[in-house]
Amino acid sequence: MYKGSAGRDGTHDAPSENKAAGNRFHTDAQADKSGRKQADAGSAPDRQNRETAMFDQVQRKLALLCTAMAGAVLFLLLSVLFTRNIAIQRRGGEAAFQSLWMSISSQFRITPSINDSYLAQTEAAHHAIVYIEENGVPFFFPGAWQPESARESLIRLAMARAAKEGVFPQIPPVSSSENQTGEFQIRGSAGDAYYGRLLVLPSGKGAKSLLLLCHITPLAVLVRQQLPLYAFAAALGALCIWFVSRYITGRALRPAREAAVRQAEFIAAASHELRSPLAVIRSGCFTALQAASQAHKGNPDAAGESGLSLPRILSNMERECSRMARLVNDMLLLASADAGTWTLEPTELDADTLLMDTYETFLPLCRQKSISLSITLPREAGPRFYGDSQRIGQALAILLDNAVSYTPAGGTVHLSLSFCQDAPASLEFEVADSGPGIPDSLKTQIFDRFYRADSSRSAKKHFGLGLSIARELMRLHGGTIRVCDRPGGGSRFILRLPALRSDLPSRPFPEVQAAPKKRRRTGRCDRGV
């Protein structure tokens, strides 16, 4: 960074107001710098904590929403099942009454008399009332259980109900061997309900009758019996839904969390990269203004007091502006790729011609840095492929620029092209260098935006965006990019692109205008410097 003060050795007699201005500038700059550092140090964890709290809150709300919606469906299903189960139990009680009636009435028809033990067991097991009378005289049986309403009142209600159907216990049947009612229901004074039927058979000079009443389990009792089970099932289901919703929403929000982290890192890295050239430009502007002020006051040598001439200061400012413009352009490219608005102009290309053009472009730079640059092209003519020549050349230039930057003087950089005829047909561009290589732990991170092995970011030639741009370019072309170690040291970057063969049914890009053929190199080509 260039200092903005004059008279570093203290031998020059600058006006006091200019010295005070210089001191104020340095004081403000240092305070601003320290304040930014403190703000960055304090804001990063706070921002991360806020984002974490925000995502946790969103996850809770989504989990609650999912639990409420799924819980409502579960409640509806359990309600339907509960209602159906109650109805089934009610129908089961009626079917049990019919079965009991068939058993007792059959025995009543066959057996002249029924013993007390049988009646007691039947009444106790089914909460039933069995009443038998002959010629108006009831069979003496006090009953095996006590109903809620009086036993005699229930029998009178049943007889009255049978009378409505024309069946009387004292009147024997006339036109048939028996007379009986259909199934009916009565309700006692205590609100208890019963199924009932009456059978009348001829007996000597009179008639004998059988009345069966069976208690109907109240709906409230059935609900109290079944409700705890269904309530437990609903609570357990809601709890399971809550945990499943938390898990699913957590998985669903994980890309958003990671994107937020990457965005924060992206903003921090971009701010850091933009801050350095802005500081240089600001310092240069102050130095130039200070020099102009000194020259205006009759001190034309003031520019030399800073150790830099005005053209050198302007040159530094222009260089930093170029760095910022390059950084902004790279960020705009990546933003276009993220937004899906990055357009391509695909044409039919020759892979060997494209690689040869890249070789010739970087050949002077390699000679200047004493780096051996070589290229190998296949002997046979390769398959055609469609792509944007400018974008693919940009990806190759990124890889070759990185290789030249990290290869020391006396090292080698090699370009090669190979074809894979197996389905699907493809071609591979390879850029290999003899640089320091890339550790295995960093091979996936180098394609992240703003990632650089130099965590201090002291090197200013690269921003850490080139490989990200190359990966996006390959993705848009339907290809891939990968890195591996080079035997003997160094790295190998391989671009793999789908080729277009005449026997393939479709093209990677549907609308393509054939480009005019450039020069075509045939046969194997090995060149180097």
ABEGO torsion letter per residue (X at the ends): XBBABBGAAGABBBBAAAAAAAAAAAAAAAAAAAAAAAAAAAAAAAAAAAAAAAAAAAAAAAAAAAAAAAAAAAAAAAAAAAAAAAAAAAAAAAAAAAAAAAAAAAAAAABABBBAAAAAAAAAAAGBBBBBBBGGBBBBBAEABBBABBAAAAAAAAAAAAAAAGBBAABBBAABABBBBBBBBBBBAAGBBBBBBBBBBBBEABBBBBBBBBBBBBAAAAAAAAAAAAAAAAAAAAAAAAAAAAAAAAAAAAAAAAAAAAAAAAAAAAAAAAAAAAAAAAAAAAAAAAAAAAAAAGBAAAAAAAGBBAAAAAAAAAAAAAAAAAAAAAAAAAAAAAAGABBBBBBBBBAAAAAAAAAAAAAAAAAAAGBBBBBBBBABBBBBBBBBAAAAAAAAAAAAAAAAAABBBGBBBBBBBBBBABOBBBBBBBBBBABAEBBAAAAAAAABBGBBABAAGABAABAGAAAAAAAAAAAAAGBBBBBBBBBGEEBBBBBBBBBBBAABABBABABBBBBBBBBBBBEBBBBBX
